[in-house]
Amino acid sequence: KALEHHVGGHDLRGRPIAWDDVVYFENENVRAIRTAGWKYIHRHPAGPFELYDLAGGVVGGKELQTILMGGAAGGFLRPDELDLPLTFEAVREAKTTLGSGVVLVLDETVDMPRLLMRLAAFFRNESCGQCVPCRVGTVRQQESLARLLSGKTIGGVQQELAVIAEVGRCMRDASICGLGQTASSAVESAIGRLRVFQ
């Protein structure tokens, strides 16, 4: 039934799905359908490693740099943390999140500082502006990242990182909604866990 639902339809890129494109996989932890390069996971795997393995690893044999768990408001995992079970309790203990369910695999070619700038720009643009911590905090976060990227820091790298941490704490504690409360999550995770900018 699951296969029939996908065959004859279209994948996320709008391409038709034919029987030749479908690979069905099932074990006690995972039931997945891969169609034309996309995976449809019907039950969560035991951890990112199993999901990473199901997806076929990094394209082109490149090295894994990091995995962003939970989307733009999530947190990063290092390659040595792939054995983390994908449960709410385990990811909370590891100081990351399942968030929106996104598991974004980033290879060695991804420029992490520029990725963080794009995430900061996303939250700045998405802020409704209703509360000051989010309205001002997302702007200040993006400005600090821009200074770090340009090398024109105010007071040095450590000072800029301290500003990002303080702005993140303020947004987390005082923003009205979840957007402001998580706007610094991925940025702070990359700085703390991946040592970006250090």
Secondary structure as GFF3:
##gff-version 3
##sequence-region A 1 198
A	DSSP	alpha_helix	2	6	.	.	.	ID=ss1
A	DSSP	three_ten_helix	19	21	.	.	.	ID=ss2
A	DSSP	beta_strand	22	26	.	.	.	ID=ss3
A	DSSP	beta_strand	31	35	.	.	.	ID=ss4
A	DSSP	beta_strand	38	43	.	.	.	ID=ss5
A	DSSP	alpha_helix	48	54	.	.	.	ID=ss6
A	DSSP	three_ten_helix	59	61	.	.	.	ID=ss7
A	DSSP	beta_strand	64	69	.	.	.	ID=ss8
A	DSSP	three_ten_helix	71	73	.	.	.	ID=ss9
A	DSSP	beta_strand	75	77	.	.	.	ID=ss10
A	DSSP	three_ten_helix	79	81	.	.	.	ID=ss11
A	DSSP	alpha_helix	88	93	.	.	.	ID=ss12
A	DSSP	beta_strand	103	107	.	.	.	ID=ss13
A	DSSP	alpha_helix	112	126	.	.	.	ID=ss14
A	DSSP	alpha_helix	132	150	.	.	.	ID=ss15
A	DSSP	alpha_helix	157	174	.	.	.	ID=ss16
A	DSSP	alpha_helix	178	182	.	.	.	ID=ss17
A	DSSP	alpha_helix	185	193	.	.	.	ID=ss18
###
